[in-house]
């Protein structure tokens, strides 16, 4: 019984979006489940997918929160 955890930032996939849409999440679930079926033969009825949206300020990279990293990179340009 595979359990797949997907973490994404809660910032949406386009301007004015504060989070991934229900359609985008459904596509992730469908795609990951199909991949496990195709590659490992895991049946869809035994595959569980959990999507966790993390606030952007709780996501770090290069040793700092992503909003700060993006600000610094924008200033460097």
Secondary structure, DSSP 8 states (H G I E B T S, - for coil): --EEEEEEEET-SSTT-SS--HHHHHHHHHHHHHHHHHHH---GGG-EEEEEEEEGGG-EETTEEHHHHHHHHHHH-
